[in-house]
Each structure stands twice: as C-alpha cells, then as structure tokens.
Amino acid sequence: MIIEPSLVHGLIAAQFPHWADLSVEAVGASGTANAIYRLGADKAVRLPRTEGSAADVATEHRWLPLLASRLPFPVPLPLVQGVPDKAFPRPWSVCTWLDGTNPRPGDGSSASELLAADLAEFVLALRRIDPEGAPPAYRSETLASRDAAAREALAALDGVLDRASATAAWNEALTAEPFTDRPVWVHGDLQPGNVLVADGRLTAVIDFGCTGLADPAVDLIAAWYLLTAGARETFRTAVAADDATWTRGRGWALSIALTELAHYRDTNPVMAGIAAQVIDEILAEASERA
C-alpha cells in the first residue's frame, strides 16, 4: 500500500489525538522494512511495510527500554504502539526521534577510527546484557545455513561481479570454526541506514527489528558495512575478535551483501550500491591475503 503523510496524520488523529496538531514529515532514509515519518520535533512514526516487519513492533516495545538503559549510545525509545485499523492494517509505533545522519561510503565517517571505537563500545555493551529470556535474533541461524541463498545470489549476479572471487571468499568464510557458545545480544543489522553519525562519531543506533540472541559475529558486519580498512582493524582490535569469529563476521557481511545486491540492484540503487561496496571491500581484502 502507498503510505503518505495524510495517512500518518489520520492515524495519529484517530489513535493519539493529543498529537494531532504536530507536523508530519517524510524521512528520506525510510528503509525497506518500515516507512518512517518525523512527528513534530522529537518523535518518529514507524509503519511496517510487510507482515514480517510488523512483528518487530512488539519486539522493540518489549526490549528497547531494557536495552537502552544499558547501552552507551542513544537508541529509539518506544512511546506508544498503534493498532491496526481500516486505514492501516498492521501494528505501528511512535518512538523518540534521534538526530544524526546515516553514513555513506566515502563520506569520511567510514575511515574514522573514532567511529570504529564507538561501534566496538556499542557492540561490546550489547553483548554484556543478560540474555535471560531474550528472543532469538532475526539472524540467529548458523552461517553455514545461508549457503544455498548465498550461492543462489552468486548465480544471479554472474556478470555483475567477479563471481569466481566472490565464491572463493564465501567458501573461505564457511571454513571458519562454527560458533558453539551461548548466544549473546546482537543488534543484527548494523548497516548505514541503521546508525547515525556526526563529525565522524557514532551518535545513535536505530532500528532494532532484528535484535535478539545470536552468534556475536553477526554484529561484526559493521566492519565492512560501515568502515574502511584502517578503521576496520581498529574495530577488530577493540572487540577482540579471534580469527574464527572475524572470518564468520566477514562471511555474514558477504552473504547479506550478496543477497541484497541480487534483490535490490534493479529496484533500490542506494541499497544495491552499499551492498556492492561491501562486496568490493571483502574481495579487496581477499586479494591482499592471497
């Protein structure tokens, strides 16, 4: 369905009339899972685009207040949960608005060792949170279980990228020792659209729809999605990632980027461009190791 400011105005007026006079502004960085609108100066409205992302509303309302109190950087705090109605058939939410911009490849943030240190601090703090009762993350499966999807994407991208090199990088990732310890809290999707930065520093982390318990390597995708080579090493040192965890993290980044590039290359140039950049970074590293 088409989600426009008039729809958001109507939802707010019907369900939260005390905010009916606040302005509604479309956010250019609205993602693939949610349409996002700024409500007044300090609130954001998130409307799920799919049934799958609609399930994330309850997860975020349940767990974000707990996580926020234990994390060193701001995260969105749920304020109210909207209910499905004739105008919009899924649950939706209003949360706090956080300032900052999404980093872009080549904008300087990705080379910032300060950003790398900030990301490591965030990831380590998240891992330390008590996992008791927490749900599995969206990416709680093993890396090896992504093999079929990764190879399907590789086939679809034949001629778009260096398929032989990308396949070799994927095969290398699968050789890493599997994760067998107790799962930890992860954000699950540390990509440019889900972090906010200013002056090369992390200001906030947003969109916790994928959060839950998983292999800590899942959050190492930040090293390739958000950082360039020098800053990447700073991040690895700060999170003390051993060879197996780092290799799995690189595999997670590669498998996600492959599937995103295959899926979005004809429909979402921003997502496709980011995915292509991640793959280029991983293949460049592989070439240096050879």
LINCORUR-V325180 format. One record per pair of residues at least 12 apart in sequence whose C-alpha atoms are under 10 Angstrom apart, sorted by sequence separation. I is the first residue (numbers start at 1). GAP is how many residues later the second one is. D is the distance in Angstrom with one decimal. If there is no record, write none. Layout:
i=[I:I]
gap=[GAP:GAP]
d=[D:D]
//
This chain:
i=[8:9:12:25:26:34:35:36:64:65:80:81:82:151:154:155:193:194:195:220:223:260:261:9:24:25:26:33:34:35:64:65:80:81:154:192:193:194:222:223:259:260:261:262:9:23:24:25:33:34:35:63:64:65:79:80:81:191:193:194:257:258:260:261:262:9:23:24:25:33:34:63:78:79:80:151:190:220:257:260:261:8:9:22:23:24:25:30:32:33:34:60:61:62:78:79:151:154:190:220:257:259:260:261:7:8:22:23:24:27:30:31:32:33:60:61:77:78:79:150:189:190:257:258:261:5:6:8:21:22:23:26:27:31:32:33:60:61:76:77:78:187:189:190:257:258:261:5:20:21:22:24:25:26:33:34:61:76:77:78:151:187:188:189:220:256:257:4:5:19:20:24:25:33:34:58:61:75:76:77:150:187:188:189:190:255:257:258:4:5:19:22:24:32:33:57:75:76:77:187:188:189:220:254:257:258:4:75:76:186:187:188:189:253:254:256:257:3:33:58:75:147:187:188:223:256:57:74:147:186:187:188:217:254:255:57:74:186:187:188:216:220:221:224:253:254:185:186:187:188:220:223:224:253:254:12:144:147:185:186:187:188:195:217:218:220:221:222:223:254:8:146:184:185:186:188:190:191:217:218:220:221:222:224:225:250:254:8:144:145:183:184:185:186:187:188:189:190:216:217:220:221:224:225:250:253:254:8:9:143:144:183:184:185:186:188:189:190:191:192:215:216:217:218:219:220:221:223:224:4:8:143:144:182:183:184:185:186:187:188:189:190:191:195:217:218:220:221:222:251:3:5:44:61:144:182:183:184:186:187:188:189:190:191:216:217:218:220:221:225:250:2:3:4:5:12:43:44:45:57:58:60:61:143:181:182:183:184:186:188:189:190:191:192:193:215:216:217:218:219:220:221:224:3:43:44:45:57:58:61:144:181:182:185:186:188:190:191:192:215:217:218:219:43:44:45:46:47:54:55:56:57:58:60:143:179:180:181:190:191:192:217:218:221:43:45:46:54:55:56:57:142:143:179:189:190:217:221:8:45:53:54:55:57:142:178:179:8:51:53:54:142:179:8:51:53:54:48:50:51:47:48:49:48:47:48:49:140:3:47:48:140:3:46:47:48:73:3:46:47:72:73:137:140:2:45:46:47:136:137:139:1:45:46:73:74:136:137:138:139:140:226:1:44:45:46:72:73:136:137:138:139:225:44:45:71:72:134:135:136:137:138:139:225:228:43:44:45:71:72:131:134:137:138:224:227:43:44:45:70:71:72:73:131:132:225:226:229:42:43:44:71:72:131:224:225:228:229:42:43:44:71:72:130:131:224:225:227:39:41:42:43:70:71:129:130:223:224:229:38:39:41:42:70:127:128:129:224:225:229:37:38:39:40:41:42:71:127:128:129:221:224:34:36:38:39:67:68:70:71:126:127:224:38:67:70:126:127:37:125:126:127:124:125:126:67:123:124:191:66:67:123:190:16:123:189:15:16:122:179:15:16:177:178:179:15:123:176:177:178:189:14:15:176:177:175:176:179:12:15:140:176:177:178:11:14:63:119:137:138:139:140:173:176:177:11:29:62:63:137:138:139:140:142:143:173:175:176:11:29:137:138:139:140:141:142:173:174:175:176:11:136:137:138:139:140:141:143:173:174:11:59:136:137:138:139:140:143:172:173:176:11:59:119:135:136:137:138:139:140:142:172:173:175:10:11:134:135:136:137:141:170:173:174:10:16:134:135:136:137:140:169:170:172:173:193:8:133:134:135:139:172:173:192:7:8:122:133:139:170:171:191:7:11:131:132:137:169:170:173:12:56:110:115:118:119:122:131:169:170:173:192:115:118:119:122:191:115:116:117:118:170:191:3:114:115:116:117:118:119:169:170:114:115:116:119:127:1:105:112:113:114:115:127:1:103:104:109:112:113:114:115:166:170:102:103:104:109:111:112:127:166:102:103:109:110:126:101:102:103:108:109:110:101:102:103:108:109:124:127:166:101:102:103:107:109:123:126:101:102:103:100:101:102:103:124:100:101:102:123:99:100:101:103:123:161:98:99:100:101:99:100:103:120:123:102:119:120:100:101:119:150:154:157:160:100:101:102:120:153:156:157:160:100:101:119:120:153:156:99:100:119:144:150:151:153:154:157:158:98:99:100:143:146:150:153:154:156:157:160:98:116:142:143:146:149:150:152:153:156:157:98:116:119:144:149:150:151:152:153:154:155:156:98:119:143:144:147:150:151:153:154:157:97:143:146:149:150:153:116:142:146:149:152:153:169:115:116:115:116:143:150:170:110:139:166:169:170:110:112:113:116:117:120:121:124:166:169:172:110:111:112:113:116:117:120:123:124:161:168:110:111:112:115:116:119:120:123:124:160:166:167:169:109:110:111:113:114:115:116:117:118:120:121:122:162:165:166:169:67:109:110:111:112:113:116:117:120:121:161:162:165:168:169:108:109:110:111:112:113:115:116:117:119:120:161:165:75:105:108:110:111:112:113:114:115:116:117:118:119:120:166:75:104:105:106:110:111:113:114:116:117:162:165:74:103:104:105:106:109:110:112:113:116:117:165:103:105:116:102:103:74:75:76:73:74:75:76:77:73:74:75:76:72:73:74:75:76:72:73:74:75:76:75:71:64:64:63:64:60:64:60:63:59:60:63:59:60:56:57:58:59:60:56:57:59:56:59:55:56:54:56:53:52:53:32:46:31:30:31:29:29:104:105:105:104:105:34:105:33:34:31:33:32:32:31:29]
gap=[12:12:12:12:12:12:12:12:12:12:12:12:12:12:12:12:12:12:12:12:12:12:12:13:13:13:13:13:13:13:13:13:13:13:13:13:13:13:13:13:13:13:13:13:14:14:14:14:14:14:14:14:14:14:14:14:14:14:14:14:14:14:14:14:14:15:15:15:15:15:15:15:15:15:15:15:15:15:15:15:15:16:16:16:16:16:16:16:16:16:16:16:16:16:16:16:16:16:16:16:16:16:16:16:17:17:17:17:17:17:17:17:17:17:17:17:17:17:17:17:17:17:17:17:17:18:18:18:18:18:18:18:18:18:18:18:18:18:18:18:18:18:18:18:18:18:18:19:19:19:19:19:19:19:19:19:19:19:19:19:19:19:19:19:19:19:19:20:20:20:20:20:20:20:20:20:20:20:20:20:20:20:20:20:20:20:20:20:21:21:21:21:21:21:21:21:21:21:21:21:21:21:21:21:21:21:22:22:22:22:22:22:22:22:22:22:22:23:23:23:23:23:23:23:23:23:24:24:24:24:24:24:24:24:24:25:25:25:25:25:25:25:25:25:25:25:26:26:26:26:26:26:26:26:26:27:27:27:27:27:27:27:27:27:27:27:27:27:27:27:28:28:28:28:28:28:28:28:28:28:28:28:28:28:28:28:28:29:29:29:29:29:29:29:29:29:29:29:29:29:29:29:29:29:29:29:29:30:30:30:30:30:30:30:30:30:30:30:30:30:30:30:30:30:30:30:30:30:30:31:31:31:31:31:31:31:31:31:31:31:31:31:31:31:31:31:31:31:31:31:32:32:32:32:32:32:32:32:32:32:32:32:32:32:32:32:32:32:32:32:32:33:33:33:33:33:33:33:33:33:33:33:33:33:33:33:33:33:33:33:33:33:33:33:33:33:33:33:33:33:33:33:33:34:34:34:34:34:34:34:34:34:34:34:34:34:34:34:34:34:34:34:34:35:35:35:35:35:35:35:35:35:35:35:35:35:35:35:35:35:35:35:35:35:36:36:36:36:36:36:36:36:36:36:36:36:36:36:37:37:37:37:37:37:37:37:37:38:38:38:38:38:38:39:39:39:39:40:40:40:41:41:41:42:43:43:43:43:44:44:44:44:45:45:45:45:45:46:46:46:46:46:46:46:47:47:47:47:47:47:47:48:48:48:48:48:48:48:48:48:48:48:49:49:49:49:49:49:49:49:49:49:49:50:50:50:50:50:50:50:50:50:50:50:50:51:51:51:51:51:51:51:51:51:51:51:52:52:52:52:52:52:52:52:52:52:52:52:53:53:53:53:53:53:53:53:53:53:54:54:54:54:54:54:54:54:54:54:55:55:55:55:55:55:55:55:55:55:55:56:56:56:56:56:56:56:56:56:56:56:57:57:57:57:57:57:57:57:57:57:57:57:58:58:58:58:58:58:58:58:58:58:58:59:59:59:59:59:60:60:60:60:61:61:61:62:62:62:62:63:63:63:63:64:64:64:65:65:65:65:66:66:66:66:66:67:67:67:67:67:67:68:68:68:68:69:69:69:70:70:70:70:70:70:71:71:71:71:71:71:71:71:71:71:71:72:72:72:72:72:72:72:72:72:72:72:72:72:73:73:73:73:73:73:73:73:73:73:73:73:74:74:74:74:74:74:74:74:74:74:75:75:75:75:75:75:75:75:75:75:75:76:76:76:76:76:76:76:76:76:76:76:76:76:77:77:77:77:77:77:77:77:77:77:78:78:78:78:78:78:78:78:78:78:78:78:79:79:79:79:79:79:79:79:80:80:80:80:80:80:80:80:81:81:81:81:81:81:81:81:82:82:82:82:82:82:82:82:82:82:82:82:83:83:83:83:83:84:84:84:84:84:84:85:85:85:85:85:85:85:85:85:86:86:86:86:86:87:87:87:87:87:87:87:88:88:88:88:88:88:88:88:88:88:89:89:89:89:89:89:89:89:90:90:90:90:90:91:91:91:91:91:91:92:92:92:92:92:92:92:92:93:93:93:93:93:93:93:94:94:94:95:95:95:95:95:96:96:96:96:97:97:97:97:97:97:98:98:98:98:99:99:99:99:99:100:100:100:101:101:101:101:101:101:101:102:102:102:102:102:102:102:102:103:103:103:103:103:103:104:104:104:104:104:104:104:104:104:104:105:105:105:105:105:105:105:105:105:105:105:106:106:106:106:106:106:106:106:106:106:106:107:107:107:107:107:107:107:107:107:107:107:107:108:108:108:108:108:108:108:108:108:108:109:109:109:109:109:109:110:110:110:110:110:110:110:111:111:112:112:112:112:112:113:113:113:113:113:114:114:114:114:114:114:114:114:114:114:114:115:115:115:115:115:115:115:115:115:115:115:116:116:116:116:116:116:116:116:116:116:116:116:116:117:117:117:117:117:117:117:117:117:117:117:117:117:117:117:117:118:118:118:118:118:118:118:118:118:118:118:118:118:118:118:119:119:119:119:119:119:119:119:119:119:119:119:119:120:120:120:120:120:120:120:120:120:120:120:120:120:120:120:121:121:121:121:121:121:121:121:121:121:121:121:122:122:122:122:122:122:122:122:122:122:122:122:123:123:123:124:124:128:128:128:129:129:129:129:129:130:130:130:130:131:131:131:131:131:132:132:132:132:132:133:134:143:144:145:145:147:147:148:148:149:149:149:150:150:151:151:151:151:151:152:152:152:153:153:154:154:155:155:156:157:157:161:161:162:163:163:164:165:166:168:169:170:172:173:173:174:175:176:176:236:239:240:241]
d=[9.9:8.8:9.7:5.4:6.4:5.9:5.1:8.8:7.5:6.2:8.8:4.4:7.6:9.9:7.6:9.7:9.4:5.0:8.4:9.8:6.9:6.5:7.8:8.6:6.3:5.0:9.1:9.4:5.3:6.4:6.4:7.5:5.9:6.4:7.2:9.9:8.3:5.8:8.9:7.8:9.7:9.7:8.4:9.3:8.3:9.7:5.7:6.7:8.5:4.3:6.6:9.8:7.3:9.9:7.5:5.4:8.8:9.9:8.6:8.4:9.2:9.4:9.1:5.5:9.8:6.8:7.8:4.9:8.2:5.9:5.2:9.6:7.1:5.6:7.0:9.9:8.3:8.9:8.3:6.3:6.5:7.3:10.0:9.5:5.7:6.5:9.9:9.0:9.0:5.5:8.0:9.2:8.0:8.9:6.1:4.9:7.8:9.7:9.1:8.4:9.8:8.6:8.9:9.9:10.0:9.4:6.2:4.9:9.5:9.2:9.9:9.7:7.3:6.7:8.6:5.6:8.7:4.2:7.0:8.9:9.7:9.2:8.0:6.9:10.0:9.4:8.5:9.7:9.7:4.9:8.2:9.8:9.9:9.2:9.1:9.5:7.3:8.3:9.5:5.3:6.6:8.9:8.3:9.5:4.5:8.0:9.2:6.2:9.6:8.6:8.4:9.7:9.3:9.6:8.4:7.2:8.4:6.0:5.4:10.0:8.8:9.2:9.7:7.9:9.0:8.0:7.0:9.7:6.9:8.5:9.9:9.0:9.7:5.7:8.6:9.9:7.8:9.8:5.3:8.5:8.0:8.6:7.7:8.5:9.7:9.9:8.7:9.1:9.6:6.8:8.5:9.7:8.8:9.4:8.6:9.2:8.5:6.7:9.6:6.1:8.3:6.4:8.8:8.6:6.5:7.4:8.0:9.2:6.9:9.3:8.3:5.1:7.9:9.0:9.8:9.5:6.5:9.8:9.7:8.3:7.6:8.5:6.3:5.3:9.5:9.6:7.7:7.7:9.1:8.3:4.5:7.5:8.4:7.2:9.2:9.4:9.8:5.7:6.9:8.9:9.4:8.5:9.4:9.1:7.4:6.2:7.2:5.7:8.8:8.2:7.2:8.4:7.5:8.2:9.7:9.4:10.0:8.4:5.3:6.0:9.4:9.7:9.9:9.0:9.2:9.5:9.4:8.9:8.2:9.7:9.8:9.8:7.7:4.5:6.4:9.2:8.9:9.6:5.5:9.8:8.5:5.7:9.6:10.0:7.4:9.8:7.2:7.9:8.9:9.9:9.1:4.9:6.5:7.9:9.6:9.6:8.0:6.4:7.7:6.7:5.0:6.5:6.7:9.8:10.0:8.6:9.4:10.0:9.2:8.5:6.2:5.3:5.5:8.5:6.5:6.1:7.0:8.2:7.7:8.6:8.7:9.7:8.4:7.9:7.3:7.3:8.5:8.5:8.8:9.2:9.1:7.3:9.3:8.9:4.7:6.5:7.6:8.9:8.4:5.8:9.6:6.6:6.4:9.0:5.9:5.8:9.7:6.4:8.1:9.2:7.3:7.7:8.9:8.6:9.7:8.3:5.4:6.2:7.1:6.5:9.3:7.8:5.3:9.6:9.4:4.5:9.0:8.1:4.8:8.9:7.4:9.8:9.6:9.2:9.8:9.2:9.3:10.0:9.9:9.6:8.5:9.4:10.0:9.5:9.8:8.1:7.2:9.9:6.1:8.8:8.2:9.1:9.0:6.8:10.0:9.1:8.3:8.3:9.2:8.8:7.8:8.5:9.8:10.0:9.6:9.4:10.0:6.9:9.1:9.3:8.4:8.1:9.7:9.4:9.7:9.8:9.8:5.6:6.2:9.2:9.1:6.3:9.1:9.6:9.6:9.7:9.8:9.3:9.7:9.0:9.4:6.4:9.1:9.9:7.9:9.4:8.4:9.7:7.4:6.5:9.9:7.6:8.1:8.9:8.7:9.8:9.7:6.2:8.1:9.4:6.7:7.7:9.0:6.3:9.7:7.9:9.6:9.8:7.9:9.6:9.5:6.1:9.6:9.9:7.8:9.3:8.7:9.6:9.5:9.7:7.1:9.7:8.6:8.8:7.3:9.7:9.8:9.7:8.4:9.4:8.7:9.7:8.7:7.1:7.9:7.6:10.0:8.5:8.4:7.7:6.5:10.0:10.0:9.5:5.0:9.0:8.7:8.8:6.0:6.8:9.0:9.5:9.5:9.4:9.4:7.7:5.4:8.9:8.6:9.4:9.2:8.0:5.9:6.3:9.0:10.0:9.4:8.0:9.6:9.7:8.7:9.6:9.8:8.3:4.5:7.8:7.4:6.9:8.8:7.2:9.4:6.4:7.5:5.6:6.5:8.9:6.3:9.3:9.2:9.5:8.0:6.9:8.7:8.0:9.6:6.7:5.3:8.8:6.6:9.8:9.1:8.0:6.7:9.0:9.8:9.5:5.7:5.9:8.9:9.9:9.0:9.9:9.7:7.9:9.9:8.1:8.8:8.1:8.7:4.5:5.1:9.3:7.2:6.3:8.7:5.8:7.8:9.8:5.9:4.4:8.5:5.9:9.1:8.3:6.5:5.7:9.4:9.6:8.5:9.5:4.8:8.2:7.2:6.6:7.9:8.1:9.5:8.5:9.7:9.4:9.4:7.6:7.5:7.7:9.0:7.7:6.8:9.6:9.0:8.4:9.4:9.7:9.3:9.2:9.8:9.1:9.7:5.3:7.7:9.8:9.4:6.8:9.3:9.7:9.4:8.3:9.5:9.6:8.9:8.8:8.0:5.0:7.3:7.2:7.6:7.2:5.7:6.6:9.7:9.2:6.4:9.4:9.5:9.9:7.8:7.6:8.8:9.4:9.7:9.3:9.8:7.3:9.9:8.8:8.0:9.8:9.9:9.9:9.6:8.5:9.6:8.5:9.0:7.7:7.8:7.0:9.7:8.1:5.5:8.5:9.6:10.0:8.2:5.1:7.9:8.7:7.6:8.7:8.6:9.8:9.5:8.8:8.8:8.0:8.1:9.8:8.3:9.3:9.9:7.9:7.2:9.5:8.9:6.0:8.1:9.3:9.3:10.0:9.5:8.8:4.7:8.5:7.9:8.8:9.1:10.0:8.5:6.2:9.6:8.0:5.7:6.6:8.6:6.6:7.5:7.9:9.3:8.4:8.8:9.8:8.7:9.1:5.0:7.1:8.6:4.6:8.4:9.5:5.6:7.5:10.0:9.9:7.8:3.7:8.6:6.8:6.8:9.1:8.0:5.8:9.0:7.4:8.5:9.5:8.2:4.8:4.9:8.5:8.6:9.8:9.8:9.4:8.4:9.9:8.1:7.9:9.4:5.2:4.6:5.8:10.0:10.0:6.9:7.3:9.9:10.0:6.2:6.2:6.5:9.3:8.4:9.9:9.9:9.7:4.9:9.1:9.4:10.0:6.6:9.4:7.3:8.2:8.4:9.5:7.2:9.2:9.3:9.8:9.9:8.9:8.9:10.0:8.1:9.7:8.5:9.8:9.7:9.0:6.3:8.8:9.4:9.7:9.8:8.2:9.9:9.0:9.6:7.1:7.9:9.3:9.6:8.3:9.6:7.0:7.1:8.8:8.9:9.3:9.4:8.9:6.0:7.1:9.8:8.9:9.7:5.9:8.5:9.1:9.0:10.0:8.2:7.6:6.8:4.7:8.7:9.4:9.1:8.9:8.7:9.3:8.4:6.0:5.7:9.8:9.9:9.1:6.8:7.7:5.8:8.9:8.3:9.4:8.4:10.0:9.2:5.5:9.0:8.3:8.3:7.7:7.4:9.9:5.6:7.7:7.5:7.9:9.8:9.3:5.6:9.4:8.8:4.6:9.9:8.9:7.3:7.5:6.9:7.4:9.3:9.8:9.0:9.9:6.0:6.9:9.2:9.1:8.7:10.0:7.9:4.9:6.5:8.5:4.9:6.3:8.7:9.9:4.8:5.4:8.9:7.0:7.3:5.2:6.7:8.8:8.5:9.9:8.2:8.6:5.8:9.9:8.9:9.6:9.6:9.6:9.6:9.9:9.7:9.1:9.9:9.7:9.6:9.9:9.4:8.2:9.6:8.6:8.8:10.0:9.3:8.6:9.4:9.4:9.4:6.4:9.5:7.8:9.5:9.8:9.3:7.6:7.4:9.0:9.5:8.4:8.9:9.4:6.8:8.0:10.0:8.4:7.8:9.9:7.0:9.6:5.4:5.8:8.3:9.5:6.2:9.8:7.0:8.9:9.5:9.0:8.8:8.0:8.1:9.2:5.4:6.3:9.9:8.9:8.0:9.3:9.4:9.5:9.3:8.9:8.3:8.6:9.7:9.2:9.2:8.4:9.9:7.3:9.8:8.2:6.5:9.2:8.1:8.0:9.6:9.7:6.7:7.2:8.9:6.5:5.6:8.5:9.6:9.2:7.2:9.0:8.3:9.7:8.9:7.0:8.2:9.5:8.7:9.8:9.9:9.2:9.3:7.7:7.7:10.0:9.2:9.8:8.6:9.4:8.5:8.8:9.2:8.9:9.2:7.0:9.4:8.6:8.7:7.6:9.4:5.7:9.6:5.8:10.0:6.7:8.5:9.3:5.4:5.9:8.3:7.9:6.8:7.3:8.0:7.8:9.7:9.6:8.5:10.0:9.5:8.0:4.1:5.3:7.5:8.2:9.9:8.5:6.8:8.6:8.9:7.8:9.9:9.8:9.8:6.7:6.8:9.5:7.6:5.4:7.6:8.5:4.7:6.2:5.9:5.9:7.9:8.8:9.5:6.8:8.9:9.6:9.5:9.0:8.9:6.9:6.0:8.0:9.5:4.9:9.3:9.2:5.6:8.9:9.8:9.5:8.6:9.5:9.4:5.5:9.3:8.9:8.9:8.7:8.7:9.2:9.5:9.2:9.4:9.2:10.0:9.6:7.7:9.7:7.3:8.3:6.3:9.4:9.8:6.6:8.9:8.3:9.8:9.8:8.2:8.4:9.0:9.6:8.8:9.5:7.8:8.4:8.9:8.7:7.4:8.8:9.9:10.0:9.7:9.5:9.2:8.4:7.8:7.0:5.8:7.8:9.7:6.6:4.8:5.3:6.1:10.0:5.5:6.6:5.6:7.8:9.3:7.1:8.5:8.4:8.7:8.7:10.0:10.0:7.7:9.2:9.9:8.6:9.4:6.4:8.9:8.4:6.5:9.0:7.1:9.3:9.5:9.4:9.4:9.0:8.4:8.1:7.4:8.3:4.9:9.0:8.5:7.6:9.2:9.1:7.2:9.8:9.2:9.9:9.6:7.2:8.4:8.9:6.9:9.5:9.7:9.1:7.3:8.2:7.6:9.2:9.4:9.5:9.8:9.5:8.9:9.2:9.1:9.3:9.9]
//
